[in-house]
Every structure is written in structure tokens, then in C-alpha cells.
């Protein structure tokens, strides 16, 4: 009697079938809501992408028109921006040497020699002068 099958025509009632059916409907409802939410998010992303693409295209067309109307100024502005970025990157990427070439490569025994024929521009950079 533990495993009784319902007879044909007899309502199932609230045995296991009713709870399973309610859980299935709840899961189906949740799945439908998730699908609608994902569809809504997808539409919003697509709309945002389209708006951004149109904005970039509009800006590009405006810049293209300005360059066409003022080609000389555009070249000078481009050169100035490139030069400025080059100087900025050079300053940021180079570091000051703490030790000079003279300190690195001239042996100690030669550092104290006095050379009278040395040009002043070189002598000025040597220690002790």
C-alpha cells in the first residue's frame, strides 16, 4: 500500500503531484521573468551602443570638416600636440643619472691629473675644478 497509483478518473489532490506542479509553475514563471529582464538589458545595451556610435561618428564628421576648412592650422595643431606629447613622455620616462660618465669610467689614478691644455668647457665638469 505504500506505493499506490491513483486510479483513472480520481483527482490527484495535494499528494506529490500538486506540490511538484506548483514548483514547476513557479520555476517557469521565474524563468520567464529572467528572460524578459535579460531581453530588456540587451535592448538597453544595444540602444546605448547605437547612441555612442552615432556620437563618435558625428564628432568625426565635425573634425573632418574643420580640418578641411583649415588644413594649415590643423597640421600645426597636430605637430604641436605630437611634440608636446613627445616632450612629456621623454620627461616621464627618463631618469636623472646619479653618477656621471666621468665618475663611472675614469680610473681613480687619472682623476687627480691636471691637464693644462684641457678646454674650459670640459674642465668645468670635472671634480676639483
N, C-alpha and C positions, 0 to 999 in steps of 0.2 A: 503494500500500500504506500510505501514511501515514494514510489515513482509512478504516480497516477497521471495519465494523459487525460486532458479534457475531452469529453465526448463531443461529437459533432453537434452543432446547434446550441451547445451550452456556453454561456459567456465566460470569458477568462477571468473577469473581475480584477482584483488587485493582487493577484499572485505575482510571480516573477515577470510575466509579460507586461503588465501595466507599468511597473517601475522602469523596465527596460525601454519601453516605448516613450515614456516621459523623458528619460535621459537622452534618448536618440533625438527627440524633437528639440530638446534644449541645446544639444551639440550642433544640430543642424541650424538652429536659429543663430547660435554664436558664430558658426562658420559663415553664414550669410552676412551677418553684421561686419565680420572681419573683412570679407571680400568687398563689401561696399566701402569700408574705410580705406582699404588699400587702393581701390579704384579712385576714390576722392583724392588721396595723397598723390597718386600718379598723375591725375589731371592737373593738380596744382603745380607739381614739378614741371610738367610739360608747358603749362602756361608761363611759369617763371622763366624757363629756358627760352621760350619764344620771345618774351619781352626783353630779356638780356641780349639775345642775338640781334633783335631789331635795334636796340640802343647802341650796340657796338657798331653795327652797320651804318647807322645814322652818323655817329661820330666819325667813322672812317670817311664817309662821303663828305662831311664838312671839312675835315682836314685835307682831303684830296682837293677840294675846291679852293681852299685857302692857299695851298701850295701852288696850284695852277695860276692863281691870280698874282701871287708874289713869289716867283721862283728864286730870285736873288736873295731875298731876305730869308727864305726857307733854307737855302744852302748855308747861309751864315749862322742861322739858329742851330741847324744840325751840327755844324762844325763846333760851335760854342758848347753845345751840350756834350758832344763826344769828348772834346778837350777837357771840359770840366770833370766829367766822369773819369777820364784817364788820370788827371791830377789827383782826384780824390782817392781812387784805387791805389795809385802809387804811394801816396802818403800813408794810407791804411795798411798796405801790405809790406812796406819796407820798414826795417827797424834800424835804429842807430847802432853803429858798431861801437862797442865799448873799448875795443882795442884797435889802434891804428895799424896801418900796414907797416909802418916803421917799427912799432913795438913787436909785431909778430915776426918779422923776417930779418931784421938787422941783428947780428950777434952782439952779445954784451961787450965783447972786446973791441968792437968797432964803434960803439955808441959814443964813446968819450973822445974820439979823434976830432981834432979841429981842422977843418978844411978851409983855408983862406980863399980859395977860388970858387967856393960854393955860392951860387946865386942867392940873393937875399930872399927871394920868394920861397926857396926850398929851406933855407936856414931857419926861417921863421917857424916852420912846422916841426923842427927838431927840438927835443928837450934840451934845456940848458942854454938856449939862445934867445 
